[in-house]
Structure formats: C-alpha cells, structure tokens
Amino acid sequence: MSERAIEILEATRRFGTKVAVDGVSLSIHRGEVYGLIGPNGAGKTTTFSMMCGYLRPTRGTVRVMGVDPFVDGALKGKMGVLPQDAMLPGGWKVGPLLMYWARLSGLEAPEKEARTSLERVGLMEAWGVDTHALSHGMAKRAALAQALMGRPPLVLLDEPTAGLDPRIANQVRQVIREMKDQHTTVVVSSHNLQELEQLCDAAAILDRGKLAQAGTMAELTAQGAEFRVQVARGTVIIPELQALPGVTSARMEGETLLHIRFDGQAHRPEEVISRVVGHLLQTGVLILGVSQGRRLEERVLQLT
C-alpha cells in the first residue's frame, strides 16, 4: 500500500479560457494533517474538488487512497468531505438525515454512527431539530458530522471553521487533532493561517493557480536561518548581538520583539540561540520566549 494518501501530478484544470489550476503536483502522506493555503482565486477550492473526485483535471493525474477518484464508488468508505458551502437539505430532522446518509454509505448501525458523529462535534442536542432551523454554526457542524461517519481514513475539510464563533471553532480544531492522533489523513483548506500553523504537519501554498511552495510546516516557516526573542524588559544592545559568532543581523521589531538572522550553514541553530539568549540574560534583559523561523503568514505574504 502506498504511503501517500493523495498524489497529484501536473494537474491542470481549465474552465473555458480560464486556467484555475496550472500544472500543480502534490504528495500528501497518510496520517498527516495537510493544509491548502492561498488567497482568493489561488486555486484552492478547485484543487480540493479534484481531490474529492468532484472535478476531473483537464490534464494531469490524481490518485486518492491508491485509486482513481473519478471511478464511481472507488472512494466509498475511504473518504469524508466537508465542502466549503455545505447545504443541508430541507424537510429533514438532523438525526434521521444523518442516518439516511449512513445507510447510503453502507455503514452498519446507522443510528449509532449518526449519534457518535454528532457527539464528536458537540451537537447531540440537534438530533430532533429541523435542518432549516439550524444556525450557521450548527449546520456546519452537522455537515462535519456527516463527513466523520464511519471514521474514514481520509477527511477533506474546506474552510471548516469559517463563520464559527471562537468556542465552536476551537471544538472543531480539537476534532481535527483527535483525527490526527488516530492517524487519519486530514486535508484542510483555510484562510486562517494561524489555525493551519497550529494544526498542520505540512502544507501547499497556491498562488494564481500555480504551486508557490509545498513542504512541512517547519520547512515553510523556517526557510531562513532566523529566530525571534520576545523581550519582557531590559535594554537590547544590537551591536553586541551582531558581534556574536554566527549572527548576521539583529534588529528590533517594535519595542519587544528581537529578530535575529544567522549563518545556518556554519552554525547550528541551537548554538546561536543559546549564545544570543545567554548574552541577553547576562546584560539584564528578561525574555518571555523564543520562536524559530518565521510565521506562516509572513511566508504566504512573501510568496503570493
């Protein structure tokens, strides 16, 4: 069995004369949480739709869980999907609707599956509620419950926390963490970069239909040999820091954030960080923390 949950090779998707995705290649390993990142119009939703088997690429190939996703029934039981604008049909109560979907998916014990999935997303109180009476957040969680039924090995989530209040969004993030602990492969498309930085093992940054960069989260956020020190109080003497072995530049970003660049070829990160932090402490500077690399948001803004 392939170690890759999703393999995309030189995929292009056209809509008439418009090229929505242009020669994108991606490999997503089984058991990882993978982010799709990019501004509006970057090609995220189109790439997501090709992964789901909703859209065929105009050119190139897509393999999902070792099969062709465009063959009818090939992904049955292997994948759960939460589309960005998932709409629940009217005329149903939530519980019976989930049971109906469970039966369509061939799941045993449909009621148990429906109740377990609703419990996972914190929505058991909606079992007997009409779908048209659900709030936006409740409807999104009900649609997420549908994607989780049967515990598929691959789950694709398009903007899973968009429009949710902070408490519910945190609950959804916890569900994703639990899936990660259970070695479920999760693909998350989102504009919430802080959320993706916390959740994802790896990600792809798309821009105007092309792949700008892909890699582990550590690779994306630590492309340069750099780190930041959060200063609590004290006077930071920049020339003294720049004179330390390995340090190539030092500057303050605002009043409390020290940004250090160093020669990553000749010096190990932990050695330079230790020198800088040691010097700060010796000169009476108190620090709150150290973070290596750059924030994902900075990297995305640099590439798109």
CORKA-V671596 format. One record per pair of residues at least 4 apart in sequence whose ideal C-beta (glycine too) atoms are under 8 Angstrom apart, sorted by the first residue. I is the first residue (numbers start at 1). GAP is how many residues later the second one is. If there is no record, write none. Layout:
BEGIN
i->(I | I)
gap->(GAP | GAP)
END
This chain:
BEGIN
i->(1 | 2 | 2 | 2 | 2 | 3 | 3 | 4 | 4 | 4 | 4 | 4 | 5 | 5 | 5 | 5 | 5 | 5 | 5 | 5 | 5 | 6 | 6 | 6 | 6 | 6 | 6 | 6 | 6 | 6 | 6 | 6 | 6 | 7 | 7 | 7 | 7 | 7 | 7 | 8 | 8 | 8 | 8 | 8 | 8 | 8 | 8 | 8 | 8 | 8 | 9 | 9 | 9 | 9 | 10 | 10 | 10 | 10 | 10 | 10 | 11 | 11 | 11 | 11 | 11 | 11 | 11 | 11 | 11 | 11 | 11 | 12 | 12 | 12 | 12 | 12 | 12 | 12 | 12 | 12 | 13 | 13 | 13 | 13 | 13 | 13 | 13 | 13 | 13 | 14 | 14 | 14 | 14 | 15 | 19 | 20 | 20 | 20 | 21 | 21 | 21 | 21 | 21 | 21 | 22 | 22 | 22 | 22 | 23 | 23 | 23 | 24 | 24 | 24 | 24 | 24 | 24 | 24 | 24 | 25 | 25 | 26 | 26 | 26 | 26 | 28 | 28 | 28 | 28 | 28 | 29 | 29 | 30 | 30 | 30 | 31 | 31 | 31 | 31 | 32 | 32 | 32 | 32 | 32 | 32 | 33 | 33 | 33 | 33 | 33 | 33 | 33 | 33 | 33 | 33 | 34 | 34 | 34 | 34 | 34 | 34 | 34 | 34 | 34 | 35 | 35 | 35 | 35 | 35 | 35 | 35 | 35 | 35 | 35 | 35 | 36 | 36 | 36 | 36 | 36 | 36 | 36 | 36 | 36 | 36 | 37 | 37 | 37 | 37 | 37 | 37 | 37 | 37 | 37 | 37 | 37 | 38 | 38 | 38 | 38 | 38 | 38 | 38 | 38 | 38 | 39 | 39 | 41 | 42 | 42 | 42 | 42 | 42 | 43 | 43 | 43 | 43 | 43 | 44 | 44 | 44 | 45 | 45 | 45 | 45 | 46 | 46 | 47 | 47 | 48 | 48 | 48 | 48 | 48 | 49 | 49 | 50 | 50 | 50 | 50 | 50 | 50 | 51 | 51 | 51 | 51 | 51 | 52 | 52 | 52 | 52 | 52 | 53 | 53 | 53 | 53 | 53 | 56 | 57 | 57 | 62 | 62 | 62 | 63 | 63 | 63 | 64 | 64 | 64 | 64 | 64 | 65 | 65 | 65 | 65 | 65 | 67 | 67 | 67 | 67 | 68 | 69 | 69 | 70 | 74 | 75 | 76 | 76 | 77 | 77 | 77 | 77 | 78 | 78 | 78 | 79 | 79 | 79 | 79 | 79 | 80 | 80 | 80 | 80 | 80 | 80 | 80 | 80 | 80 | 81 | 81 | 81 | 82 | 82 | 82 | 82 | 82 | 82 | 82 | 82 | 82 | 82 | 82 | 83 | 83 | 84 | 84 | 84 | 84 | 86 | 86 | 86 | 87 | 88 | 88 | 88 | 88 | 88 | 88 | 88 | 88 | 89 | 89 | 90 | 90 | 90 | 91 | 92 | 92 | 92 | 92 | 92 | 93 | 93 | 93 | 93 | 93 | 93 | 94 | 94 | 94 | 94 | 94 | 94 | 94 | 94 | 94 | 94 | 95 | 95 | 95 | 95 | 95 | 95 | 95 | 95 | 96 | 97 | 97 | 97 | 98 | 98 | 98 | 98 | 98 | 98 | 98 | 98 | 98 | 98 | 99 | 99 | 99 | 99 | 99 | 100 | 100 | 101 | 101 | 101 | 102 | 102 | 102 | 102 | 102 | 102 | 102 | 103 | 103 | 105 | 105 | 107 | 107 | 107 | 108 | 109 | 110 | 111 | 112 | 113 | 113 | 113 | 114 | 114 | 114 | 115 | 115 | 115 | 116 | 116 | 117 | 117 | 117 | 117 | 117 | 118 | 118 | 118 | 118 | 118 | 118 | 119 | 119 | 120 | 120 | 120 | 120 | 121 | 121 | 121 | 121 | 121 | 121 | 121 | 121 | 122 | 122 | 122 | 123 | 123 | 123 | 123 | 125 | 126 | 126 | 126 | 129 | 129 | 129 | 130 | 131 | 131 | 134 | 134 | 134 | 135 | 136 | 136 | 136 | 137 | 137 | 137 | 137 | 137 | 138 | 139 | 140 | 140 | 140 | 140 | 141 | 141 | 141 | 142 | 143 | 144 | 144 | 144 | 144 | 144 | 145 | 147 | 147 | 147 | 147 | 148 | 148 | 148 | 151 | 151 | 152 | 153 | 153 | 154 | 154 | 154 | 154 | 155 | 155 | 155 | 155 | 155 | 156 | 156 | 157 | 157 | 157 | 157 | 157 | 158 | 159 | 159 | 159 | 160 | 160 | 160 | 160 | 161 | 161 | 161 | 161 | 161 | 161 | 161 | 162 | 162 | 162 | 164 | 164 | 164 | 165 | 166 | 167 | 168 | 169 | 169 | 170 | 171 | 172 | 173 | 173 | 173 | 173 | 174 | 175 | 176 | 176 | 176 | 176 | 177 | 177 | 178 | 179 | 179 | 180 | 180 | 180 | 180 | 188 | 188 | 188 | 190 | 190 | 192 | 193 | 193 | 193 | 193 | 193 | 194 | 194 | 194 | 195 | 196 | 196 | 196 | 197 | 197 | 197 | 197 | 200 | 201 | 201 | 202 | 202 | 202 | 202 | 203 | 203 | 203 | 203 | 203 | 204 | 204 | 204 | 205 | 205 | 205 | 205 | 205 | 205 | 205 | 205 | 205 | 206 | 206 | 206 | 207 | 207 | 207 | 212 | 212 | 213 | 213 | 213 | 215 | 215 | 216 | 217 | 217 | 218 | 218 | 219 | 220 | 220 | 221 | 221 | 221 | 221 | 221 | 222 | 222 | 222 | 222 | 223 | 223 | 223 | 224 | 224 | 224 | 224 | 225 | 225 | 225 | 225 | 225 | 226 | 226 | 226 | 226 | 226 | 226 | 226 | 227 | 227 | 227 | 227 | 227 | 227 | 227 | 227 | 227 | 227 | 228 | 228 | 228 | 228 | 228 | 228 | 228 | 229 | 229 | 229 | 229 | 229 | 229 | 229 | 229 | 229 | 230 | 230 | 230 | 230 | 230 | 230 | 230 | 230 | 231 | 231 | 231 | 231 | 231 | 231 | 231 | 231 | 231 | 231 | 232 | 232 | 232 | 232 | 233 | 233 | 234 | 234 | 234 | 234 | 234 | 235 | 235 | 235 | 236 | 236 | 236 | 236 | 236 | 237 | 237 | 238 | 238 | 238 | 238 | 239 | 240 | 240 | 240 | 241 | 241 | 241 | 241 | 241 | 241 | 241 | 242 | 242 | 242 | 242 | 243 | 244 | 244 | 244 | 244 | 245 | 245 | 245 | 246 | 246 | 246 | 246 | 246 | 246 | 246 | 247 | 247 | 247 | 247 | 247 | 247 | 248 | 248 | 248 | 249 | 249 | 249 | 250 | 250 | 250 | 250 | 250 | 251 | 251 | 252 | 252 | 252 | 253 | 253 | 253 | 258 | 260 | 260 | 262 | 262 | 262 | 263 | 264 | 267 | 267 | 268 | 269 | 269 | 270 | 271 | 272 | 273 | 273 | 273 | 274 | 275 | 276 | 277 | 277 | 277 | 278 | 279 | 280 | 280 | 281 | 281 | 281 | 294 | 294 | 295 | 296 | 297 | 298 | 299 | 300)
gap->(65 | 5 | 28 | 61 | 64 | 26 | 27 | 23 | 24 | 25 | 26 | 59 | 23 | 24 | 25 | 26 | 59 | 60 | 148 | 149 | 180 | 20 | 21 | 22 | 28 | 45 | 56 | 57 | 58 | 59 | 148 | 179 | 181 | 19 | 20 | 21 | 54 | 55 | 56 | 16 | 17 | 18 | 19 | 39 | 42 | 43 | 52 | 53 | 54 | 55 | 16 | 51 | 52 | 53 | 13 | 14 | 15 | 49 | 50 | 51 | 10 | 12 | 13 | 14 | 36 | 39 | 46 | 48 | 49 | 50 | 51 | 7 | 9 | 10 | 11 | 12 | 45 | 46 | 47 | 48 | 6 | 7 | 8 | 30 | 33 | 37 | 42 | 44 | 45 | 4 | 5 | 6 | 44 | 5 | 190 | 23 | 26 | 189 | 22 | 25 | 26 | 29 | 36 | 188 | 21 | 186 | 187 | 188 | 37 | 187 | 188 | 19 | 23 | 36 | 180 | 182 | 185 | 186 | 187 | 35 | 186 | 21 | 178 | 185 | 188 | 4 | 6 | 157 | 159 | 174 | 156 | 173 | 123 | 153 | 155 | 149 | 152 | 153 | 154 | 148 | 153 | 154 | 168 | 169 | 170 | 143 | 146 | 147 | 152 | 153 | 154 | 155 | 166 | 167 | 168 | 151 | 152 | 153 | 154 | 166 | 167 | 168 | 169 | 170 | 152 | 153 | 154 | 155 | 161 | 164 | 165 | 167 | 168 | 169 | 182 | 8 | 11 | 12 | 151 | 152 | 153 | 154 | 167 | 168 | 170 | 5 | 7 | 153 | 156 | 159 | 166 | 167 | 168 | 169 | 259 | 263 | 4 | 5 | 6 | 167 | 168 | 169 | 174 | 262 | 266 | 168 | 265 | 167 | 164 | 165 | 166 | 167 | 262 | 4 | 163 | 165 | 166 | 167 | 4 | 145 | 162 | 4 | 39 | 113 | 144 | 4 | 9 | 4 | 159 | 4 | 108 | 110 | 139 | 141 | 5 | 6 | 4 | 5 | 6 | 7 | 12 | 19 | 11 | 13 | 18 | 105 | 136 | 17 | 27 | 29 | 31 | 104 | 11 | 16 | 17 | 21 | 22 | 14 | 4 | 5 | 6 | 7 | 8 | 4 | 5 | 6 | 5 | 11 | 14 | 15 | 90 | 10 | 13 | 14 | 88 | 89 | 4 | 7 | 8 | 11 | 6 | 5 | 6 | 4 | 4 | 4 | 29 | 30 | 28 | 29 | 73 | 75 | 74 | 75 | 76 | 73 | 74 | 75 | 76 | 77 | 66 | 67 | 68 | 69 | 70 | 72 | 74 | 75 | 76 | 66 | 74 | 75 | 4 | 58 | 61 | 62 | 64 | 65 | 73 | 74 | 75 | 76 | 78 | 60 | 75 | 74 | 75 | 78 | 105 | 53 | 54 | 57 | 52 | 4 | 6 | 9 | 43 | 46 | 51 | 54 | 55 | 8 | 42 | 40 | 41 | 42 | 40 | 4 | 5 | 8 | 38 | 39 | 4 | 34 | 35 | 36 | 37 | 38 | 4 | 24 | 29 | 32 | 33 | 34 | 35 | 37 | 40 | 48 | 4 | 16 | 19 | 20 | 23 | 31 | 32 | 33 | 4 | 4 | 34 | 45 | 4 | 12 | 15 | 16 | 19 | 20 | 44 | 47 | 48 | 51 | 4 | 11 | 12 | 14 | 15 | 4 | 10 | 4 | 45 | 48 | 5 | 8 | 9 | 11 | 12 | 47 | 48 | 4 | 7 | 44 | 45 | 6 | 42 | 43 | 5 | 4 | 4 | 4 | 4 | 4 | 36 | 37 | 4 | 31 | 35 | 4 | 9 | 12 | 4 | 33 | 4 | 28 | 29 | 31 | 32 | 5 | 6 | 8 | 9 | 24 | 27 | 4 | 5 | 25 | 28 | 55 | 58 | 20 | 21 | 23 | 24 | 27 | 50 | 51 | 54 | 19 | 46 | 49 | 15 | 18 | 19 | 22 | 4 | 8 | 12 | 16 | 4 | 5 | 9 | 4 | 8 | 11 | 4 | 5 | 8 | 4 | 4 | 27 | 28 | 4 | 26 | 27 | 28 | 31 | 4 | 4 | 4 | 20 | 23 | 24 | 4 | 27 | 31 | 4 | 4 | 4 | 13 | 16 | 28 | 31 | 4 | 5 | 8 | 9 | 10 | 4 | 7 | 27 | 31 | 33 | 32 | 31 | 32 | 30 | 31 | 32 | 33 | 24 | 29 | 30 | 31 | 32 | 30 | 31 | 19 | 29 | 30 | 31 | 32 | 31 | 30 | 31 | 32 | 12 | 16 | 28 | 30 | 7 | 8 | 11 | 12 | 29 | 31 | 34 | 28 | 29 | 30 | 4 | 5 | 8 | 4 | 4 | 4 | 4 | 4 | 26 | 4 | 4 | 4 | 4 | 22 | 25 | 26 | 4 | 4 | 4 | 10 | 12 | 23 | 4 | 22 | 4 | 5 | 7 | 4 | 6 | 19 | 21 | 8 | 11 | 12 | 5 | 6 | 4 | 4 | 102 | 103 | 104 | 107 | 4 | 102 | 103 | 4 | 4 | 7 | 100 | 20 | 24 | 98 | 99 | 17 | 15 | 16 | 12 | 13 | 14 | 15 | 11 | 12 | 14 | 17 | 93 | 7 | 9 | 10 | 6 | 7 | 8 | 9 | 15 | 94 | 95 | 98 | 99 | 4 | 5 | 6 | 5 | 96 | 97 | 91 | 92 | 7 | 86 | 90 | 4 | 5 | 4 | 4 | 79 | 4 | 75 | 4 | 76 | 79 | 72 | 73 | 74 | 75 | 78 | 4 | 70 | 71 | 72 | 70 | 71 | 76 | 37 | 40 | 69 | 70 | 36 | 37 | 38 | 39 | 44 | 33 | 34 | 35 | 36 | 66 | 67 | 68 | 33 | 35 | 42 | 45 | 46 | 49 | 63 | 64 | 65 | 66 | 25 | 29 | 30 | 31 | 32 | 62 | 63 | 28 | 29 | 31 | 47 | 48 | 51 | 58 | 60 | 61 | 26 | 27 | 28 | 57 | 58 | 59 | 60 | 61 | 5 | 24 | 25 | 26 | 27 | 49 | 54 | 55 | 56 | 57 | 24 | 54 | 55 | 56 | 52 | 53 | 46 | 49 | 50 | 51 | 52 | 48 | 49 | 50 | 5 | 16 | 22 | 44 | 49 | 4 | 46 | 4 | 12 | 13 | 14 | 4 | 4 | 39 | 43 | 6 | 9 | 17 | 19 | 35 | 38 | 39 | 5 | 6 | 7 | 8 | 4 | 28 | 31 | 32 | 35 | 22 | 27 | 30 | 16 | 17 | 20 | 21 | 25 | 26 | 29 | 13 | 14 | 15 | 25 | 28 | 29 | 13 | 14 | 15 | 10 | 11 | 12 | 8 | 9 | 10 | 11 | 26 | 7 | 8 | 5 | 6 | 7 | 4 | 5 | 6 | 22 | 12 | 16 | 5 | 7 | 10 | 4 | 5 | 4 | 5 | 4 | 4 | 23 | 4 | 4 | 4 | 4 | 17 | 19 | 4 | 4 | 4 | 4 | 10 | 13 | 4 | 4 | 5 | 7 | 4 | 5 | 6 | 4 | 5 | 4 | 4 | 4 | 4 | 4 | 4)
END
